Amino acid sequence: MKKVNYWLASALIGSMVAFSSCKDDNDQLRMMDDSFYAVQLGGETRVSDPDNPGQTIEQGFLNLRTVVTNTVLTIATNEGGKYDALQPYFSVLLTEVGNGQTSGFTTLVRDFTEFLAEATGSQNFTYSGLDMEAAHDPVRNPRMNGRINNADYDLFVQAVVEGAAQANITSNEVLGPVGQLLESVREPIVQRADNEGLDLYTRLGGNAMIDVSGDNEPERLVEAGYAPLEAVVTSTVMIIAGNEGGKYNALQPYFSVLLAEVGANNTSGFTALVTDFSEFLAEAIGSVNIEYSGLNMVDAHNPATNSRMTGLVSAADYDLFIEAVVEGAVENNVPESVIGEFGALLTSPGLKDAIVQR
């Protein structure tokens, strides 16, 4: 399976996808003087289009597109974790890009640029997406994952300013009116109270369907929030099975049935284990569509009721298993903060007491 960095630069469908699919309200979007596009951004003067050799583009539109592209890439690269809070909103886009699919990225940049172009006075570009409220509502916009709060919207505006600076646009005469425009649409975009958090499943991608098939594989659609769980669980099992340096010797007996099957080229048990553990985690962290239907944790880890289990788990061995989960998470570039939340789940008394029976 192709490994995808699900936490990679997710950035801009949460505040930007909203723009990407927002329909302009003429009264609201025309808040700026029509001359702003021409006077401050370069207007309709035709210049060479660096993205399309042999073609020309309006200077004003090029400047806006450059800022938008820089903003998307700034959030996506997320240096130092500065834009961690924005990553969940862009899970669909980031997964697509991770799989080499750039059509969504291209559409997002075009739509947000057209939104800004029309709003700043362009006569030749029209934005025709959803209205701001609908575009930022996950129920009405399947590419939107989670509702935005004020803090995340502020962070998005900060990314726009950073994207503008990368394009050498730092004048308050330009940034001021653009900031006013973004502020004017805050109310319909911000739909989550500041004291209301996003559940972990939503932050991992939520219930939007994405294709996680690898190269030369048939399409396989799963929820965006489930995909990173499946990737981490798969890595965890592979790490324990590979047992590099004998680090996981103590865990080998518990997986003797599975290891024997895989050694005989029978992967059905492996697939079932990954699915069950991934579904258990998905339900535990907030999925509304995925339900774990396996044995309860006590029976699942008791050889008397689960023939695939070969011994009772000790506290030390469970701690070692958690180490393998952390290693699998790191291998898949899971942010440290998210790893900490999973650690809290796995070490919670209810779950740990059910699994540790020796």
SULGICOR-V394570 format. One record per backbone hydrogen bond with DSSP energy under -0.5 kcal/mol. NH is the residue of the N-H (numbers start at 1). CO is the residue of the C=O. E is the energy in kcal/mol with one decimal. If there is no record, write none. Layout:
nh: [NH | NH]
co: [CO | CO]
e: [E | E]
//
This chain:
nh: [6 | 8 | 9 | 10 | 13 | 16 | 17 | 18 | 19 | 20 | 21 | 22 | 23 | 24 | 26 | 28 | 29 | 30 | 31 | 32 | 32 | 36 | 37 | 38 | 39 | 40 | 41 | 42 | 43 | 45 | 47 | 49 | 50 | 52 | 55 | 57 | 59 | 60 | 62 | 63 | 64 | 65 | 66 | 67 | 68 | 69 | 70 | 71 | 72 | 73 | 74 | 75 | 76 | 77 | 78 | 81 | 82 | 84 | 86 | 87 | 87 | 88 | 89 | 90 | 90 | 91 | 94 | 95 | 96 | 97 | 98 | 99 | 99 | 100 | 101 | 102 | 106 | 107 | 108 | 109 | 110 | 111 | 112 | 113 | 114 | 115 | 116 | 117 | 118 | 119 | 120 | 121 | 122 | 129 | 130 | 132 | 135 | 136 | 137 | 138 | 140 | 141 | 144 | 145 | 145 | 146 | 148 | 153 | 154 | 155 | 156 | 157 | 158 | 159 | 160 | 161 | 162 | 163 | 164 | 165 | 166 | 167 | 167 | 168 | 169 | 170 | 174 | 175 | 176 | 178 | 179 | 180 | 181 | 182 | 183 | 184 | 185 | 185 | 186 | 189 | 190 | 191 | 191 | 192 | 196 | 197 | 201 | 203 | 204 | 205 | 205 | 206 | 208 | 210 | 212 | 212 | 217 | 222 | 224 | 225 | 226 | 227 | 228 | 229 | 230 | 231 | 232 | 233 | 234 | 235 | 236 | 237 | 238 | 239 | 240 | 241 | 242 | 243 | 246 | 247 | 249 | 251 | 252 | 252 | 253 | 254 | 255 | 255 | 256 | 259 | 260 | 261 | 262 | 263 | 264 | 264 | 265 | 266 | 267 | 271 | 272 | 273 | 274 | 275 | 276 | 277 | 278 | 279 | 280 | 281 | 282 | 283 | 284 | 285 | 286 | 287 | 291 | 300 | 301 | 301 | 302 | 303 | 305 | 306 | 309 | 313 | 318 | 319 | 320 | 321 | 322 | 323 | 324 | 325 | 326 | 327 | 328 | 329 | 330 | 331 | 332 | 332 | 333 | 334 | 339 | 340 | 341 | 342 | 343 | 344 | 345 | 346 | 347 | 348 | 352 | 353 | 354 | 355 | 356 | 357 | 357 | 358]
co: [4 | 5 | 76 | 8 | 10 | 12 | 12 | 13 | 15 | 16 | 17 | 19 | 130 | 127 | 24 | 25 | 25 | 26 | 28 | 29 | 119 | 33 | 120 | 34 | 35 | 36 | 36 | 38 | 37 | 42 | 57 | 55 | 48 | 49 | 52 | 47 | 45 | 43 | 58 | 59 | 60 | 61 | 62 | 63 | 64 | 65 | 66 | 67 | 68 | 69 | 70 | 71 | 72 | 73 | 74 | 78 | 79 | 81 | 83 | 83 | 84 | 84 | 86 | 86 | 87 | 88 | 90 | 91 | 92 | 93 | 94 | 95 | 96 | 97 | 96 | 100 | 102 | 103 | 104 | 105 | 106 | 107 | 108 | 109 | 110 | 111 | 112 | 113 | 114 | 115 | 116 | 118 | 117 | 22 | 21 | 23 | 131 | 132 | 134 | 136 | 137 | 137 | 141 | 89 | 143 | 144 | 189 | 149 | 150 | 151 | 152 | 153 | 154 | 155 | 156 | 157 | 158 | 159 | 160 | 161 | 162 | 163 | 164 | 165 | 164 | 168 | 171 | 171 | 172 | 174 | 175 | 176 | 177 | 178 | 179 | 180 | 181 | 182 | 183 | 185 | 186 | 148 | 189 | 148 | 193 | 195 | 285 | 199 | 200 | 201 | 202 | 201 | 205 | 222 | 210 | 220 | 214 | 210 | 208 | 206 | 223 | 223 | 224 | 225 | 226 | 227 | 228 | 229 | 230 | 231 | 232 | 233 | 234 | 235 | 236 | 237 | 238 | 239 | 243 | 244 | 246 | 248 | 248 | 249 | 249 | 251 | 251 | 252 | 253 | 255 | 256 | 257 | 258 | 259 | 260 | 261 | 262 | 261 | 265 | 267 | 268 | 269 | 270 | 271 | 272 | 273 | 274 | 275 | 276 | 277 | 278 | 279 | 280 | 281 | 283 | 282 | 289 | 296 | 297 | 298 | 299 | 301 | 302 | 302 | 306 | 355 | 314 | 315 | 316 | 317 | 318 | 319 | 320 | 321 | 322 | 323 | 324 | 325 | 326 | 327 | 328 | 329 | 330 | 329 | 335 | 336 | 337 | 338 | 339 | 340 | 341 | 342 | 343 | 345 | 348 | 349 | 350 | 351 | 352 | 313 | 355 | 313]
e: [-1.4 | -1.4 | -0.7 | -0.7 | -0.6 | -0.6 | -0.7 | -0.5 | -0.8 | -4.1 | -2.2 | -1.5 | -7.1 | -0.6 | -0.7 | -0.6 | -3.0 | -1.6 | -1.0 | -0.6 | -0.7 | -2.0 | -1.8 | -0.6 | -3.8 | -2.1 | -1.0 | -0.7 | -2.3 | -1.1 | -2.5 | -2.8 | -0.8 | -1.2 | -2.0 | -2.7 | -2.6 | -2.6 | -2.6 | -2.4 | -2.0 | -2.9 | -2.4 | -1.9 | -2.6 | -2.9 | -2.5 | -2.4 | -2.5 | -2.5 | -2.5 | -2.3 | -2.6 | -3.0 | -1.7 | -2.2 | -1.5 | -1.7 | -1.3 | -0.8 | -1.1 | -0.5 | -0.8 | -0.6 | -1.5 | -1.3 | -3.0 | -2.2 | -2.2 | -2.5 | -2.5 | -1.4 | -0.5 | -1.8 | -3.2 | -0.7 | -2.6 | -2.4 | -2.4 | -2.4 | -2.3 | -2.9 | -2.6 | -2.0 | -2.5 | -2.3 | -2.2 | -2.8 | -2.6 | -2.1 | -1.8 | -1.2 | -2.7 | -1.3 | -5.3 | -0.5 | -2.6 | -1.3 | -1.3 | -0.6 | -1.1 | -2.0 | -2.2 | -0.6 | -0.5 | -0.6 | -0.5 | -1.9 | -2.6 | -1.9 | -2.0 | -2.4 | -2.0 | -1.7 | -2.0 | -2.2 | -2.1 | -2.6 | -2.3 | -2.2 | -1.8 | -0.7 | -0.8 | -1.8 | -2.8 | -0.7 | -1.3 | -2.8 | -2.0 | -1.7 | -2.8 | -2.2 | -2.2 | -2.5 | -2.4 | -1.9 | -0.8 | -0.6 | -1.5 | -1.2 | -3.1 | -1.5 | -0.7 | -1.9 | -1.8 | -0.6 | -2.0 | -2.1 | -1.5 | -0.6 | -1.2 | -2.4 | -0.7 | -3.0 | -0.6 | -2.7 | -1.6 | -2.4 | -2.9 | -3.2 | -0.6 | -2.0 | -0.8 | -0.7 | -2.6 | -2.1 | -2.3 | -2.8 | -2.5 | -2.2 | -2.6 | -2.4 | -2.2 | -2.6 | -2.2 | -2.6 | -2.8 | -2.1 | -2.2 | -1.4 | -1.6 | -1.2 | -0.9 | -0.9 | -0.5 | -0.8 | -0.8 | -1.3 | -1.3 | -3.1 | -2.0 | -2.0 | -2.6 | -2.2 | -1.1 | -0.7 | -2.0 | -2.9 | -0.7 | -2.6 | -2.3 | -2.4 | -2.4 | -2.4 | -2.8 | -2.6 | -2.3 | -2.7 | -2.4 | -2.2 | -2.6 | -2.4 | -2.0 | -1.7 | -1.0 | -2.6 | -0.5 | -2.9 | -1.0 | -0.5 | -1.5 | -0.6 | -1.9 | -2.1 | -1.9 | -0.6 | -2.1 | -2.2 | -1.8 | -2.1 | -2.2 | -1.7 | -1.6 | -2.0 | -2.5 | -2.4 | -2.4 | -2.4 | -2.7 | -2.1 | -0.9 | -0.5 | -2.0 | -2.3 | -2.2 | -2.2 | -1.4 | -2.1 | -2.5 | -2.0 | -1.8 | -2.8 | -1.9 | -1.0 | -2.8 | -2.7 | -1.0 | -1.7 | -2.9 | -1.4 | -0.7 | -1.4]
//
